[in-house]
Amino acid sequence: MRLSTYVIGVPAVVVAVVVAVANRRNVIFSLDPFSQTSPAFAVRLPLFLLVFLILGLGVLLGGLASLLSRKPPSPDDGVANQKSKFGLLPGRSSGSKTPSR
C-alpha cells in the first residue's frame, strides 16, 4: 500500500471512531415535516450511523454526477488527439531532427 493511503486513511478511521463513540445515542430520522408526534416515515438509529449513511450517499451521488457529466469521445477526435497527446506540432514533420551541436 502507498504511504498516502496511510497518511489519509489512518486519521480518517480515527476520526470516524471518535465520531461513532461520541454519538452513540439513538435519534429519530423523519421525513414528515408536519407531524412530530406520529410521523408517516421515521427510523430510529444511532446518530453516527445516520451521518455515515448521509456521507456515503453523497459520495455515491457525486460519483454518479461525475460519471454522467463525462462527454463521450467523438469519432472526429481520433487523429487530432493522438498527435496532441504526443506533443507533435502541426508545422513539423515527425521525421525532422533538431541540429546537434
C-alpha positions in Angstrom: 0.0 0.0 0.0 1.1 3.5 -0.6 2.2 5.9 2.1 -0.6 8.3 1.1 -3.1 5.6 2.0 -1.8 5.6 5.5 -1.4 9.3 5.8 -5.1 9.9 4.8 -6.7 6.6 5.8 -5.5 6.2 9.3 -6.6 9.7 10.5 -9.9 9.3 8.7 -10.5 6.0 10.6 -9.5 7.6 13.9 -11.9 10.5 13.3 -14.7 8.0 12.3 -14.2 6.0 15.5 -14.2 9.2 17.7 -17.4 10.4 16.0 -19.0 6.9 16.4 -18.1 6.7 20.1 -19.2 10.3 20.9 -22.6 10.0 19.1 -24.0 6.6 20.2 -27.4 7.8 21.2 -30.4 7.0 19.0 -32.1 9.7 17.1 -35.3 9.7 15.1 -34.9 10.4 11.4 -38.2 11.5 10.0 -39.2 12.6 6.5 -42.6 14.0 7.7 -42.3 17.8 8.4 -45.9 18.1 9.5 -46.2 15.6 12.4 -43.6 15.4 15.1 -45.5 13.0 17.3 -46.5 10.3 14.8 -44.6 10.8 11.5 -45.5 8.9 8.4 -42.0 7.6 8.0 -39.5 7.5 10.8 -36.4 5.5 11.5 -34.6 5.2 14.9 -30.9 4.8 14.6 -27.6 6.0 16.2 -26.5 9.5 15.1 -23.1 8.3 13.9 -24.8 5.8 11.6 -27.1 8.5 10.1 -24.1 10.8 9.5 -22.1 8.0 7.8 -25.0 7.0 5.7 -25.5 10.6 4.5 -21.8 10.9 3.7 -21.8 7.6 1.8 -24.9 8.7 -0.2 -23.1 12.0 -1.0 -20.1 10.1 -2.3 -22.2 7.9 -4.4 -24.2 10.8 -5.9 -21.1 12.8 -6.5 -19.5 9.8 -8.4 -22.7 9.3 -10.4 -22.8 13.0 -11.3 -19.2 12.9 -12.4 -19.8 9.8 -14.4 -22.8 11.2 -16.2 -21.1 14.6 -16.9 -18.3 13.0 -18.9 -18.5 13.7 -22.6 -18.2 10.6 -24.8 -15.4 10.8 -27.3 -16.5 11.8 -30.8 -15.3 9.9 -33.9 -13.6 13.1 -35.2 -11.2 13.2 -32.2 -9.1 10.2 -33.4 -6.0 11.5 -35.2 -6.1 15.0 -33.7 -6.0 13.8 -30.1 -3.2 11.3 -30.8 -1.0 14.0 -32.3 -1.6 16.4 -29.5 -1.1 13.6 -26.9 2.4 13.0 -28.2 3.3 16.7 -28.4 3.7 16.9 -32.1 3.3 20.4 -33.5 1.2 20.9 -36.7 4.1 22.5 -38.7 6.7 19.9 -38.1 7.1 16.6 -39.7 7.7 13.6 -37.4 11.0 12.7 -39.3 12.8 16.0 -38.8 15.6 16.2 -36.3 17.0 19.1 -34.5 20.6 20.1 -35.3 23.1 18.7 -32.8 26.0 20.9 -31.6 
